[in-house]
Amino acid sequence: MATIRSFEELEVWKKARMMSAEVFKTTMSESFFKDFALKDQINRASGSIMDNIAEGFERGGRKEFIQFLSYAKGSAGEVKSQLYRALDRQHINQETFQKFQDQISEIGKMLAGLISYLNKTTVEGTKHLKEPDSHYQALHIEFGEKL
């Protein structure tokens, strides 16, 4: 059993952060310069994945965390769709497209796994603790994969 004390410890958040940074670097290419709307939207959506994971975790309740993980999963779908537009508009090549598709698919699976786990657990979250101390266990995760 792992004890997760902050969202930064979640593997899915780490992967979303890395992908968001890579998307940003990719959109700094000259090809994206004139496509402001797509550049802005794909950056916002990719950042939204990590932001929603963080916000949901910090709210301290299982149900709210699940809700925000669902938002993150929706943002992952949005990024996936925007990658097709970037490919169709020749902002990225097939290799870059596939690299991002693989990353976003992995993140989506990790989010689905975490949502599934949280739907089954009886842990309600830190905001439901009557007397939390500085060493409480924020979220217990028993899961076969890193989340």
C-alpha positions in Angstrom: 0.0 0.0 0.0 1.4 3.4 -1.0 0.6 6.6 0.9 0.1 9.6 -1.3 0.6 12.9 0.5 0.6 15.3 -2.4 -0.5 15.3 -6.0 3.1 15.7 -7.1 3.7 12.1 -6.0 1.1 10.7 -8.4 2.7 9.2 -11.5 -0.2 10.3 -13.7 0.3 13.9 -12.7 4.0 13.6 -13.4 3.3 12.2 -16.9 0.7 14.9 -17.6 3.2 17.6 -16.5 5.9 16.2 -18.8 3.4 15.9 -21.8 2.2 19.5 -21.2 5.8 20.8 -21.3 6.5 18.8 -24.5 3.3 20.1 -26.1 4.3 23.7 -25.3 7.8 23.2 -26.8 6.2 21.7 -29.9 3.8 24.6 -30.3 6.8 27.0 -30.2 7.7 25.9 -33.7 7.3 28.3 -36.6 4.5 26.3 -38.1 2.2 27.0 -35.1 2.9 30.8 -35.0 0.0 31.8 -37.2 -2.5 29.2 -35.8 -3.0 31.1 -32.6 -6.3 29.4 -31.7 -5.0 25.8 -32.0 -1.7 26.7 -30.3 -3.6 28.3 -27.4 -6.2 25.6 -27.1 -3.9 22.6 -27.1 -1.7 24.3 -24.5 -4.6 25.1 -22.3 -6.1 21.6 -22.6 -2.8 19.8 -22.0 -2.2 21.9 -18.9 -5.7 21.3 -17.8 -5.0 17.6 -17.3 -2.4 18.2 -14.7 -4.3 21.1 -13.2 -7.5 19.1 -12.7 -5.6 16.2 -11.1 -4.0 18.7 -8.6 -7.2 20.6 -7.9 -9.1 17.4 -7.3 -6.5 16.0 -5.0 -6.2 19.2 -3.0 -9.9 19.4 -2.3 -9.4 16.5 0.1 -12.5 14.4 -0.7 -12.7 11.2 -2.7 -15.9 12.2 -4.6 -14.5 15.6 -5.6 -11.2 13.9 -6.6 -13.1 11.5 -8.8 -15.0 14.4 -10.4 -11.8 16.4 -11.2 -10.1 13.2 -12.5 -13.0 12.9 -14.9 -12.4 16.5 -16.0 -8.8 15.6 -16.5 -9.8 12.6 -18.6 -12.0 14.9 -20.7 -9.1 17.2 -21.3 -7.0 14.3 -22.4 -9.6 13.5 -25.0 -9.6 17.1 -26.1 -5.8 17.1 -26.5 -6.1 13.8 -28.5 -8.6 15.5 -30.9 -6.4 18.6 -31.2 -3.4 16.5 -32.2 -5.4 15.3 -35.2 -6.0 18.9 -36.2 -2.3 19.7 -35.7 -1.4 16.7 -37.9 -4.0 17.6 -40.5 -2.7 21.2 -40.7 0.9 19.9 -41.0 2.0 21.5 -37.7 3.4 18.1 -36.6 4.6 15.1 -38.5 3.3 11.5 -38.0 6.1 10.6 -35.7 5.4 13.5 -33.3 1.7 12.8 -33.6 2.1 9.1 -32.6 4.4 10.0 -29.7 1.8 12.3 -28.2 -1.0 9.8 -29.0 0.9 7.2 -27.0 1.4 9.5 -24.1 -2.2 10.7 -24.0 -3.5 7.1 -24.2 -1.3 6.1 -21.3 -2.4 9.1 -19.2 -6.1 8.3 -20.0 -5.7 4.7 -18.9 -3.9 5.8 -15.7 -6.8 8.2 -15.0 -9.4 5.6 -15.7 -7.5 3.2 -13.3 -7.3 5.8 -10.6 -11.0 6.6 -11.0 -11.9 2.9 -10.8 -9.9 2.4 -7.7 -11.4 5.5 -6.0 -14.9 4.3 -6.8 -14.2 1.1 -5.0 -12.4 2.4 -1.9 -14.0 3.3 1.4 -11.4 6.1 2.1 -13.3 9.4 2.0 -10.4 11.8 2.0 -8.6 14.1 4.4 -11.4 16.7 4.7 -13.5 14.0 6.4 -11.0 13.3 9.1 -12.1 14.4 12.6 -8.7 15.0 14.0 -6.1 15.1 11.3 -2.5 15.4 12.4 0.6 16.4 10.5 1.4 12.8 9.7 -2.0 11.5 8.5 -2.2 9.2 5.5 -3.9 11.3 2.9 -4.7 8.7 0.4 -4.0 5.0 0.5 -3.5 3.4 -2.9 -3.4 -0.4 -3.5 -3.1 -0.7 -7.2 -1.0 -2.9 -9.5 0.4 0.0 -11.6 1.9 3.3 -10.6 -0.7 6.1 -10.8 
